[in-house]
């Protein structure tokens, strides 16, 4: 461990921040056919609250909540020229489900942000409604993009009834990664970042992603301008600017959090793959990568982790939770010990706290992240 302590000391930092961005999907089964399984979901949410509230490392997660919205179809176009419509959910046990989610929001230090899977309702390989009689074909770009915006707005409006969320200051985690049409099999909406900014979003936290094709070539946290092109955030026109260098931008900019750490070493989904499990087992090697490659902003180094903590695989009888896996606990116990031996503060932050710090280092980001949402 002496080598890791020296590496930490040599970073010249005051604090080492860990923030966990959870792909929080506290449901299972068909959303439109809820029954006993949905009631079980509610019980598991309350268990999650109980087991994480006093956790030494995961009592302050940022829960990127994938809120279920009801999708219905028709054979005749609606006022938007679309065959798909979105409404709030209200299946059996819905009140119990929302009661459980509200308790997490009200009785913990966890923070709620937005996680959206839109691959099923927009054009791509996973589109579920290609069989409908689309007047101009289901690949119509304007209708597709407008549909995604309606879906985002429906999600935000319904989420706000359950959890604290500010319409002009929220953060995003793209389902199946693929932000801004970076993987056309999943997302073909080339103006997605522009749309997110318009609707109050500050940034995306899906990188490093499970598929490298979507990762930005800038391997540190940075801001970009919206460029309406496939993977537009990686084009020169996006004017990528590294966080920590004063941006002094007069235009709205979008935050992309990235870090030069392999995806397999950012995930704590210990059941996710052998590569992830091996990285967690090799706590020494993983911490060496974290300490060497964690981005430094001001006097602070950061590491972002992620998992799918509510996946049913972690809640089956005899299973280990992501946050209670002995491998994960050993990793973070060792990180805390290294910080203590290095006279570096080990800190847990939420995404909002990270943003607050970034603005304190570069006050011009307050303007870059300002959003004017039209009701």
DRENDO-1510 file (C-alpha; in Angstrom, 1 decimal, always signed):
<recs>
REC; n; res; u; v; w
REC; 1; UNK; +0.0; +0.0; +0.0 .
REC; 2; UNK; +3.0; +2.3; +0.4 .
REC; 3; UNK; +3.2; +2.8; -3.3 .
REC; 4; UNK; -0.4; +3.9; -3.5 .
REC; 5; UNK; +0.1; +6.3; -0.6 .
REC; 6; UNK; +3.0; +7.9; -2.4 .
REC; 7; UNK; +1.0; +8.2; -5.6 .
REC; 8; UNK; -1.8; +9.9; -3.6 .
REC; 9; UNK; +0.6; +12.3; -1.9 .
REC; 10; UNK; +2.2; +13.2; -5.3 .
REC; 11; UNK; -1.1; +14.3; -6.7 .
REC; 12; UNK; -0.9; +17.4; -4.5 .
REC; 13; UNK; -4.6; +17.4; -3.7 .
REC; 14; UNK; -6.6; +18.4; -0.7 .
REC; 15; UNK; -9.5; +15.9; -1.2 .
REC; 16; UNK; -10.4; +12.8; -3.1 .
REC; 17; UNK; -14.1; +12.8; -4.1 .
REC; 18; UNK; -16.0; +9.7; -4.9 .
REC; 19; UNK; -19.4; +10.1; -6.4 .
REC; 20; UNK; -21.6; +7.2; -7.5 .
REC; 21; UNK; -24.0; +7.6; -10.4 .
REC; 22; UNK; -26.5; +4.8; -10.2 .
REC; 23; UNK; -28.6; +3.6; -13.1 .
REC; 24; UNK; -31.5; +3.3; -10.8 .
REC; 25; UNK; -34.3; +1.2; -12.3 .
REC; 26; UNK; -36.4; +0.0; -9.4 .
REC; 27; UNK; -38.9; -2.1; -11.4 .
REC; 28; UNK; -39.1; -5.3; -13.3 .
REC; 29; UNK; -41.4; -6.9; -15.8 .
REC; 30; UNK; -43.8; -5.2; -18.2 .
REC; 31; UNK; -44.7; -1.7; -17.1 .
REC; 32; UNK; -48.2; -2.1; -18.5 .
REC; 33; UNK; -48.9; -5.3; -16.7 .
REC; 34; UNK; -48.0; -4.6; -13.1 .
REC; 35; UNK; -49.2; -6.9; -10.4 .
REC; 36; UNK; -47.6; -8.7; -7.5 .
REC; 37; UNK; -44.2; -8.1; -9.0 .
REC; 38; UNK; -44.7; -4.4; -8.8 .
REC; 39; UNK; -45.6; -4.7; -5.1 .
REC; 40; UNK; -42.3; -6.6; -4.7 .
REC; 41; UNK; -40.5; -3.7; -6.4 .
REC; 42; UNK; -41.8; -1.4; -3.7 .
REC; 43; UNK; -40.6; -3.7; -0.9 .
REC; 44; UNK; -37.1; -3.8; -2.5 .
REC; 45; UNK; -37.0; +0.0; -2.7 .
REC; 46; UNK; -37.7; +0.2; +1.0 .
REC; 47; UNK; -35.0; -2.4; +1.6 .
REC; 48; UNK; -32.6; -0.3; -0.5 .
REC; 49; UNK; -33.4; +2.7; +1.7 .
REC; 50; UNK; -32.8; +0.7; +4.9 .
REC; 51; UNK; -29.6; -0.9; +3.7 .
REC; 52; UNK; -28.0; +2.2; +2.3 .
REC; 53; UNK; -29.0; +4.9; +4.8 .
REC; 54; UNK; -26.1; +4.3; +7.2 .
REC; 55; UNK; -23.7; +2.8; +4.7 .
REC; 56; UNK; -20.1; +4.0; +5.1 .
REC; 57; UNK; -19.5; +4.5; +1.4 .
REC; 58; UNK; -22.9; +4.4; -0.4 .
REC; 59; UNK; -25.3; +6.5; +1.8 .
REC; 60; UNK; -25.0; +9.4; -0.6 .
REC; 61; UNK; -25.6; +8.1; -4.2 .
REC; 62; UNK; -26.9; +10.1; -7.1 .
REC; 63; UNK; -29.8; +8.0; -8.3 .
REC; 64; UNK; -30.3; +8.5; -12.0 .
REC; 65; UNK; -33.9; +7.3; -11.9 .
REC; 66; UNK; -35.5; +5.7; -14.9 .
REC; 67; UNK; -39.1; +6.7; -14.3 .
REC; 68; UNK; -41.6; +4.6; -16.1 .
REC; 69; UNK; -43.9; +6.5; -18.5 .
REC; 70; UNK; -46.9; +4.8; -20.2 .
REC; 71; UNK; -46.6; +4.5; -24.0 .
REC; 72; UNK; -49.7; +3.9; -26.1 .
REC; 73; UNK; -50.1; +3.7; -29.8 .
REC; 74; UNK; -52.9; +4.5; -32.3 .
REC; 75; UNK; -53.6; +3.9; -35.9 .
REC; 76; UNK; -54.3; +7.6; -36.7 .
REC; 77; UNK; -51.8; +10.4; -36.1 .
REC; 78; UNK; -52.3; +12.7; -33.1 .
REC; 79; UNK; -51.9; +16.5; -33.1 .
REC; 80; UNK; -48.1; +16.0; -33.3 .
REC; 81; UNK; -48.4; +13.9; -36.5 .
REC; 82; UNK; -47.3; +10.9; -34.3 .
REC; 83; UNK; -48.8; +7.5; -33.6 .
REC; 84; UNK; -47.3; +7.3; -30.1 .
REC; 85; UNK; -48.7; +8.9; -27.0 .
REC; 86; UNK; -47.2; +9.3; -23.5 .
REC; 87; UNK; -49.2; +9.3; -20.2 .
REC; 88; UNK; -48.4; +8.9; -16.5 .
REC; 89; UNK; -48.4; +5.4; -15.2 .
REC; 90; UNK; -51.3; +4.3; -12.9 .
REC; 91; UNK; -51.2; +0.5; -12.8 .
REC; 92; UNK; -52.1; -1.7; -9.7 .
REC; 93; UNK; -49.7; -1.0; -6.8 .
REC; 94; UNK; -48.6; +2.4; -8.3 .
REC; 95; UNK; -49.4; +4.3; -5.1 .
REC; 96; UNK; -47.3; +1.9; -3.1 .
REC; 97; UNK; -44.5; +2.1; -5.6 .
REC; 98; UNK; -44.5; +5.9; -5.5 .
REC; 99; UNK; -44.7; +5.9; -1.7 .
REC; 100; UNK; -41.5; +3.8; -1.6 .
REC; 101; UNK; -39.7; +6.1; -4.0 .
REC; 102; UNK; -40.8; +9.2; -2.1 .
REC; 103; UNK; -39.4; +7.7; +1.1 .
REC; 104; UNK; -36.0; +7.3; -0.5 .
REC; 105; UNK; -36.2; +11.0; -1.6 .
REC; 106; UNK; -37.3; +12.2; +1.8 .
REC; 107; UNK; -35.5; +10.0; +4.2 .
REC; 108; UNK; -32.0; +9.6; +2.8 .
REC; 109; UNK; -29.1; +11.7; +1.5 .
REC; 110; UNK; -29.4; +10.2; -2.0 .
REC; 111; UNK; -30.0; +12.6; -4.8 .
REC; 112; UNK; -32.4; +12.1; -7.7 .
REC; 113; UNK; -31.5; +12.8; -11.3 .
REC; 114; UNK; -32.8; +11.6; -14.7 .
REC; 115; UNK; -32.1; +8.4; -16.6 .
REC; 116; UNK; -34.0; +7.8; -19.8 .
REC; 117; UNK; -34.1; +4.8; -22.1 .
REC; 118; UNK; -35.7; +5.9; -25.3 .
REC; 119; UNK; -34.4; +3.2; -27.7 .
REC; 120; UNK; -37.8; +1.5; -27.7 .
REC; 121; UNK; -39.8; +4.6; -28.8 .
REC; 122; UNK; -37.4; +6.3; -31.2 .
REC; 123; UNK; -35.9; +5.1; -34.5 .
REC; 124; UNK; -33.1; +2.5; -34.3 .
REC; 125; UNK; -32.6; -1.3; -33.9 .
REC; 126; UNK; -34.7; -1.4; -30.8 .
REC; 127; UNK; -37.7; +0.5; -32.0 .
REC; 128; UNK; -40.8; -1.4; -30.9 .
REC; 129; UNK; -43.4; +0.2; -33.2 .
REC; 130; UNK; -42.2; -0.2; -36.7 .
REC; 131; UNK; -45.3; -2.3; -37.5 .
REC; 132; UNK; -47.6; +0.7; -37.2 .
REC; 133; UNK; -48.9; +2.4; -40.4 .
REC; 134; UNK; -46.7; +5.5; -40.3 .
REC; 135; UNK; -47.8; +8.0; -42.8 .
REC; 136; UNK; -44.3; +9.1; -43.8 .
REC; 137; UNK; -42.4; +6.1; -42.4 .
REC; 138; UNK; -41.2; +5.6; -38.9 .
REC; 139; UNK; -37.8; +7.0; -39.7 .
REC; 140; UNK; -39.1; +10.6; -40.1 .
REC; 141; UNK; -36.4; +12.6; -38.3 .
REC; 142; UNK; -38.5; +15.6; -37.2 .
REC; 143; UNK; -41.3; +13.4; -35.7 .
REC; 144; UNK; -38.7; +11.1; -34.1 .
REC; 145; UNK; -37.0; +14.1; -32.4 .
REC; 146; UNK; -40.2; +15.7; -31.4 .
REC; 147; UNK; -41.4; +12.4; -29.9 .
REC; 148; UNK; -38.2; +12.1; -27.8 .
REC; 149; UNK; -38.8; +15.7; -26.5 .
REC; 150; UNK; -42.4; +14.9; -25.6 .
REC; 151; UNK; -41.1; +11.7; -23.8 .
REC; 152; UNK; -38.5; +13.7; -21.9 .
REC; 153; UNK; -41.1; +16.3; -20.9 .
REC; 154; UNK; -43.6; +13.7; -19.8 .
REC; 155; UNK; -40.9; +12.0; -17.7 .
REC; 156; UNK; -39.9; +15.2; -16.0 .
REC; 157; UNK; -43.4; +16.3; -15.3 .
REC; 158; UNK; -44.3; +13.0; -13.7 .
REC; 159; UNK; -41.0; +12.6; -11.8 .
REC; 160; UNK; -41.5; +16.0; -10.2 .
REC; 161; UNK; -44.7; +14.7; -8.5 .
REC; 162; UNK; -42.6; +12.1; -6.7 .
REC; 163; UNK; -39.0; +13.3; -6.2 .
REC; 164; UNK; -37.3; +16.7; -5.9 .
REC; 165; UNK; -36.2; +17.9; -9.3 .
REC; 166; UNK; -35.6; +21.4; -10.7 .
REC; 167; UNK; -36.7; +21.8; -14.3 .
REC; 168; UNK; -33.9; +24.3; -15.1 .
REC; 169; UNK; -31.1; +22.4; -13.3 .
REC; 170; UNK; -31.0; +18.6; -13.8 .
REC; 171; UNK; -28.6; +16.0; -15.0 .
REC; 172; UNK; -28.9; +13.1; -17.5 .
REC; 173; UNK; -27.7; +9.6; -17.9 .
REC; 174; UNK; -28.4; +8.2; -21.4 .
REC; 175; UNK; -29.9; +4.7; -21.5 .
REC; 176; UNK; -27.7; +2.1; -23.3 .
REC; 177; UNK; -25.2; +5.1; -23.5 .
REC; 178; UNK; -25.3; +6.5; -27.1 .
REC; 179; UNK; -25.7; +10.2; -26.3 .
REC; 180; UNK; -26.7; +12.4; -29.3 .
REC; 181; UNK; -26.8; +9.6; -31.9 .
REC; 182; UNK; -23.3; +8.4; -31.1 .
REC; 183; UNK; -24.5; +4.8; -31.8 .
REC; 184; UNK; -27.2; +4.9; -34.5 .
REC; 185; UNK; -28.4; +1.4; -33.5 .
REC; 186; UNK; -29.6; +2.9; -30.3 .
REC; 187; UNK; -30.2; +6.7; -30.9 .
REC; 188; UNK; -30.6; +8.6; -34.1 .
REC; 189; UNK; -31.6; +11.9; -32.6 .
REC; 190; UNK; -28.8; +14.2; -33.7 .
REC; 191; UNK; -30.1; +17.3; -31.8 .
REC; 192; UNK; -30.4; +15.5; -28.5 .
REC; 193; UNK; -28.0; +17.7; -26.6 .
REC; 194; UNK; -29.7; +20.8; -27.9 .
REC; 195; UNK; -33.0; +19.4; -26.8 .
REC; 196; UNK; -31.6; +18.5; -23.3 .
REC; 197; UNK; -30.3; +22.1; -22.9 .
REC; 198; UNK; -33.6; +23.5; -24.0 .
REC; 199; UNK; -35.4; +21.4; -21.3 .
REC; 200; UNK; -33.1; +22.4; -18.5 .
REC; 201; UNK; -30.4; +19.7; -18.5 .
REC; 202; UNK; -26.8; +20.7; -17.4 .
REC; 203; UNK; -24.9; +17.6; -18.4 .
REC; 204; UNK; -24.5; +13.9; -19.1 .
REC; 205; UNK; -22.8; +11.3; -16.8 .
REC; 206; UNK; -22.8; +8.2; -18.9 .
REC; 207; UNK; -19.1; +8.0; -19.7 .
REC; 208; UNK; -16.9; +6.0; -19.7 .
REC; 209; UNK; -19.5; +3.9; -21.3 .
REC; 210; UNK; -20.0; +0.2; -21.8 .
REC; 211; UNK; -19.3; +0.6; -25.5 .
REC; 212; UNK; -16.2; +2.6; -26.4 .
REC; 213; UNK; -17.7; +3.8; -29.7 .
REC; 214; UNK; -19.8; +6.4; -27.8 .
REC; 215; UNK; -17.0; +7.8; -25.5 .
REC; 216; UNK; -15.7; +11.3; -26.1 .
REC; 217; UNK; -12.1; +11.5; -27.2 .
REC; 218; UNK; -11.6; +14.1; -24.4 .
REC; 219; UNK; -11.0; +11.8; -21.5 .
REC; 220; UNK; -11.6; +14.4; -18.7 .
REC; 221; UNK; -14.7; +16.4; -17.7 .
REC; 222; UNK; -15.4; +19.1; -20.3 .
REC; 223; UNK; -18.1; +21.2; -21.8 .
REC; 224; UNK; -19.3; +21.4; -25.4 .
REC; 225; UNK; -21.6; +23.4; -27.6 .
REC; 226; UNK; -24.6; +21.6; -29.0 .
REC; 227; UNK; -23.8; +20.3; -32.5 .
REC; 228; UNK; -26.6; +18.7; -34.4 .
REC; 229; UNK; -24.8; +15.7; -35.9 .
REC; 230; UNK; -24.1; +12.1; -35.0 .
REC; 231; UNK; -21.8; +12.2; -32.0 .
REC; 232; UNK; -21.7; +15.9; -32.4 .
REC; 233; UNK; -20.0; +16.5; -29.0 .
REC; 234; UNK; -16.8; +15.0; -30.5 .
REC; 235; UNK; -16.6; +17.3; -33.5 .
REC; 236; UNK; -14.4; +20.4; -33.7 .
REC; 237; UNK; -17.5; +22.6; -33.8 .
REC; 238; UNK; -18.4; +21.5; -30.4 .
REC; 239; UNK; -15.5; +23.5; -29.0 .
REC; 240; UNK; -14.7; +21.0; -26.2 .
REC; 241; UNK; -13.3; +22.9; -23.2 .
REC; 242; UNK; -11.7; +21.1; -20.3 .
REC; 243; UNK; -13.2; +21.8; -16.9 .
REC; 244; UNK; -10.7; +23.7; -14.7 .
REC; 245; UNK; -9.6; +26.0; -17.5 .
REC; 246; UNK; -11.7; +29.2; -17.3 .
REC; 247; UNK; -14.3; +28.8; -20.1 .
REC; 248; UNK; -15.6; +32.4; -20.2 .
REC; 249; UNK; -18.3; +31.3; -22.7 .
REC; 250; UNK; -21.2; +33.5; -23.6 .
REC; 251; UNK; -23.3; +30.6; -24.9 .
REC; 252; UNK; -25.0; +27.7; -23.1 .
REC; 253; UNK; -22.6; +24.8; -22.8 .
REC; 254; UNK; -23.3; +21.1; -22.0 .
REC; 255; UNK; -21.2; +19.2; -19.5 .
REC; 256; UNK; -19.8; +15.8; -20.4 .
REC; 257; UNK; -18.3; +14.0; -17.5 .
REC; 258; UNK; -15.6; +11.6; -18.7 .
REC; 259; UNK; -12.5; +10.2; -17.0 .
REC; 260; UNK; -9.5; +8.3; -18.3 .
REC; 261; UNK; -10.4; +5.1; -16.4 .
REC; 262; UNK; -11.6; +2.0; -18.2 .
REC; 263; UNK; -15.3; +1.3; -18.0 .
REC; 264; UNK; -14.5; -2.0; -16.3 .
REC; 265; UNK; -12.8; -0.2; -13.5 .
REC; 266; UNK; -15.6; +2.4; -13.0 .
REC; 267; UNK; -18.4; -0.1; -12.5 .
REC; 268; UNK; -19.2; -1.8; -9.3 .
REC; 269; UNK; -21.7; -4.2; -11.0 .
REC; 270; UNK; -19.9; -7.2; -9.7 .
REC; 271; UNK; -22.3; -9.6; -11.5 .
REC; 272; UNK; -22.0; -7.6; -14.7 .
REC; 273; UNK; -19.1; -9.3; -16.3 .
REC; 274; UNK; -15.9; -11.2; -15.5 .
REC; 275; UNK; -13.8; -8.2; -16.5 .
REC; 276; UNK; -15.7; -6.0; -13.9 .
REC; 277; UNK; -15.5; -8.7; -11.2 .
REC; 278; UNK; -11.8; -9.2; -11.8 .
REC; 279; UNK; -11.2; -5.4; -11.6 .
REC; 280; UNK; -13.0; -5.3; -8.2 .
REC; 281; UNK; -11.0; -8.3; -7.0 .
REC; 282; UNK; -7.8; -6.6; -7.9 .
REC; 283; UNK; -8.4; -3.7; -5.5 .
REC; 284; UNK; -4.7; -2.7; -5.6 .
REC; 285; UNK; -4.6; -2.5; -9.4 .
REC; 286; UNK; -7.9; -0.7; -9.6 .
REC; 287; UNK; -6.9; +1.9; -6.9 .
REC; 288; UNK; -3.6; +2.5; -8.7 .
REC; 289; UNK; -5.6; +3.4; -11.9 .
REC; 290; UNK; -8.0; +5.6; -9.9 .
REC; 291; UNK; -5.2; +7.5; -8.2 .
REC; 292; UNK; -3.1; +7.9; -11.3 .
REC; 293; UNK; -5.8; +8.8; -13.7 .
REC; 294; UNK; -8.5; +10.5; -11.6 .
REC; 295; UNK; -9.1; +14.0; -13.0 .
REC; 296; UNK; -7.9; +16.9; -10.9 .
REC; 297; UNK; -9.9; +20.1; -10.8 .
REC; 298; UNK; -8.6; +22.7; -8.4 .
REC; 299; UNK; -7.4; +21.0; -5.3 .
REC; 300; UNK; -9.7; +18.0; -5.7 .
REC; 301; UNK; -9.4; +14.6; -7.5 .
REC; 302; UNK; -12.6; +12.8; -8.6 .
REC; 303; UNK; -13.6; +9.2; -9.4 .
REC; 304; UNK; -17.1; +8.5; -10.7 .
REC; 305; UNK; -18.5; +5.0; -10.3 .
REC; 306; UNK; -21.7; +3.5; -11.5 .
REC; 307; UNK; -23.9; +0.4; -11.1 .
REC; 308; UNK; -27.4; -0.9; -11.6 .
REC; 309; UNK; -28.1; -1.3; -7.9 .
REC; 310; UNK; -31.8; -2.2; -8.2 .
REC; 311; UNK; -31.3; -4.9; -10.8 .
REC; 312; UNK; -33.2; -8.0; -9.6 .
REC; 313; UNK; -30.0; -10.1; -9.9 .
REC; 314; UNK; -28.7; -8.3; -6.8 .
REC; 315; UNK; -31.9; -8.9; -4.8 .
REC; 316; UNK; -32.5; -12.6; -5.4 .
REC; 317; UNK; -32.2; -14.8; -2.3 .
REC; 318; UNK; -28.6; -15.2; -1.3 .
REC; 319; UNK; -27.3; -12.5; -3.7 .
REC; 320; UNK; -24.9; -9.7; -2.7 .
REC; 321; UNK; -26.0; -6.1; -3.3 .
REC; 322; UNK; -23.6; -4.0; -5.4 .
REC; 323; UNK; -22.9; -1.8; -2.4 .
REC; 324; UNK; -22.4; -4.7; +0.0 .
REC; 325; UNK; -20.2; -6.9; -2.1 .
REC; 326; UNK; -17.0; -7.8; -0.1 .
REC; 327; UNK; -14.9; -6.9; -3.1 .
REC; 328; UNK; -16.5; -3.4; -3.3 .
REC; 329; UNK; -16.2; -2.8; +0.4 .
REC; 330; UNK; -12.5; -3.8; +0.4 .
REC; 331; UNK; -11.9; -1.4; -2.5 .
REC; 332; UNK; -13.4; +1.6; -0.7 .
REC; 333; UNK; -12.0; +0.7; +2.7 .
REC; 334; UNK; -8.6; +0.6; +1.1 .
REC; 335; UNK; -9.2; +3.9; -0.6 .
REC; 336; UNK; -10.2; +5.6; +2.6 .
REC; 337; UNK; -7.1; +4.2; +4.4 .
REC; 338; UNK; -4.8; +5.5; +1.6 .
REC; 339; UNK; -6.4; +8.9; +1.9 .
REC; 340; UNK; -6.0; +8.9; +5.6 .
REC; 341; UNK; -2.3; +7.9; +5.3 .
REC; 342; UNK; -1.8; +10.6; +2.7 .
REC; 343; UNK; -3.5; +13.4; +4.7 .
REC; 344; UNK; -6.1; +13.7; +1.9 .
REC; 345; UNK; -9.8; +14.1; +2.8 .
REC; 346; UNK; -11.9; +11.2; +1.5 .
REC; 347; UNK; -15.3; +12.7; +0.5 .
REC; 348; UNK; -18.6; +11.5; -0.8 .
REC; 349; UNK; -20.5; +13.9; -3.0 .
REC; 350; UNK; -23.6; +13.9; -5.1 .
REC; 351; UNK; -23.7; +15.3; -8.7 .
REC; 352; UNK; -25.2; +18.6; -7.5 .
REC; 353; UNK; -22.3; +19.0; -5.1 .
REC; 354; UNK; -19.8; +18.2; -7.8 .
REC; 355; UNK; -21.4; +20.9; -10.0 .
REC; 356; UNK; -21.4; +23.4; -7.2 .
REC; 357; UNK; -17.6; +22.8; -6.7 .
REC; 358; UNK; -16.9; +23.2; -10.5 .
REC; 359; UNK; -18.6; +26.5; -10.5 .
REC; 360; UNK; -16.6; +27.6; -7.4 .
REC; 361; UNK; -13.4; +26.8; -9.4 .
REC; 362; UNK; -14.6; +28.5; -12.6 .
REC; 363; UNK; -17.4; +31.0; -11.9 .
REC; 364; UNK; -18.0; +31.5; -15.6 .
REC; 365; UNK; -19.6; +28.0; -15.6 .
REC; 366; UNK; -22.6; +29.5; -13.8 .
REC; 367; UNK; -23.5; +31.3; -17.0 .
REC; 368; UNK; -22.6; +28.3; -19.2 .
REC; 369; UNK; -25.0; +26.1; -17.1 .
REC; 370; UNK; -27.8; +28.7; -16.9 .
REC; 371; UNK; -31.0; +27.3; -18.5 .
REC; 372; UNK; -34.1; +29.3; -19.4 .
REC; 373; UNK; -36.8; +26.8; -19.7 .
REC; 374; UNK; -40.0; +27.9; -21.4 .
REC; 375; UNK; -43.0; +26.4; -19.4 .
</recs>
